[in-house]
Amino acid sequence: MAIENFPSNCSSQISAISFDYGTHRIGVAFGQSISITARSIVILKAKDGIPDWDIVGDLVEEWKPDFFVVGMPYNPDGTDGELLPRAQKFANRLYGRFGIPAFGMDEHLSSKAAITRANEQNISAKKSVAIDDIAAQIILESWLKGYRERSSKILK
């Protein structure tokens, strides 16, 4: 089942938790639309793509997002990546468990951008191996920019 990119109705102020989905690790970030900023929160361990849902629930309770954003792994040519169906299933499970709408964002360049950002911020070599939370931050920043553009057209 395809995941929509944005909600059909937009408001000027929203917050979201994003996920850089993986089978071993899932990066998590939080951001909001007022300043179009996001910050990395945590990297969750996953067993075959399944996180500890209690920890995800704790994050939802702490950050109280309006939306979830899940990085959708498309290939550079726009075709479906190998993990795309699993990322879509993860987004659907988020919605099913928490009742918060989940949207998708193309993430095929987020890992490379995360490595660059980690190097620019002088994050240690050990940290740069696990950059999933920074990738989630980049995914969310991109989504928030698109959301702002969309909401400014709708709210006019």
N, C-alpha and C positions, 0 to 999 in steps of 0.2 A: 504494500500500500504506500503510495507516494505521500510524502510529508510536504505540506505547504511551506513557503518561505516566510510569509508574513501574515498577520491577522487581517481579516477583511475590514475591520474597524480599528482605527488607531486613536490613541489619546496622546496628549503631549508629554505625560510623565509616566514612564513604566520602568520596571526593573526586571532583570532576567538572570538566570543561572545558565551557563553554557557548559557543554560537555564535549571534550575531544575523545570520542569513543575509540576504544581499543579492546582487544581480547585479553590483554594482561594488565593494562593500566588505562584509567579514564581520567583525563585532566578536567578540572572544574574551575570555572571563573564566575565572578559576579559583576554585573554592571548595570548602569541606568542611562536613561535617554536624555536627561537634562544636559549633562556635559559630554555625553557619548564616550564615557570612559568605562573601562573594565579593569578588574584586578584578579590575578590568579589567586585561587584559594587553596587547593589541595590536589593531590594526585591520589585517586582511589585505586586500590588493588582490585583486580577483577579475575574471576575464574571462568575462563572460556567466555568472556564478555559480560559476565554477570557480577555486578558490584554487591557489596553488603548493603541491602536496601534500607536497613536501619540507619546506616551512616548517611545515606542520601536523604532519608527522612529528617535526620537531625539538621542537615544543611538547609533543607526546605524550611524547617521551623525557624532556624536562625536568621536566614536571609529574606524569607517571605517574598519570593519572586512572583511577578505577574505572569511570566512566561518562562519556558525552557527553550533553549536553542541547542541543537545537536549538530555537530559537524558531520556533513554528508560526504563520504569519501568517493568523489568522482575522479576519474582519470583526467589527465591534462587535456585530452581531446574532448572531454565532456561526456564520455561514455560512463556507464556504471562501473564503479570500482568493486573489487571482490567483496569488501566488507559492507557495501551499501545496504543490502537487505537486512543485515544484522543491526546496523546503525538505525535504520528505519524502525525495526522491531523494538530497539531500545527506546526510541522516542515515543512510540506507542505505549510501551510499558510505563514510562514516566507519566504520561497523561492518565493511563488507567489506574495507577497507584495513587496519584496525588491530585487528580482532577485539574491540573494546570495545563493549559494548551502548550504543545511542543511544536516547534518549527525547526526547519532544516536550513543549513547554510553550507555552501560548497567550501570544503576545507582542504582541497588538494595542495595548496601552497602553504598552509599554516605551519606545518612542521619545519620547513626550510626557514620561514620567517621567524619562527620561535628560536631556532638555533642562532640566527643572526642577532635577534634581540638579546638572547642570553649572553652572547659574546660581547655585544655592545655594553651590556650592564655588568660585565666582568664577573658573571656567575661562574662559580668553580667548575672545573672539568667534570666532577662527579655530578653536579646538578645538570649540566648541559646534556648528559645522557638521557635524563628523564625530564623532558621539556613539555610534557603533555599539558600541564596547567598553563604554561605560557601560550601554547597552541590554542587552548580553550579561550584564553584572554583575547587572542588575535581574532579568532572566529567570532567572538561576541562583539568586539569593536567593529568588525566589518558588518555584522548584522545590525548593530545599532545605527550605523551610518545609513544603511539601506532603510531601516525603520524610520529614521528622521526624515529622509527624503520622501518616503511614501506618506508619512503622516502630514507633512507640510502641504502636500498636494490635496490630501483628503480633507484637512481641516480648514482649507481656504474657503 
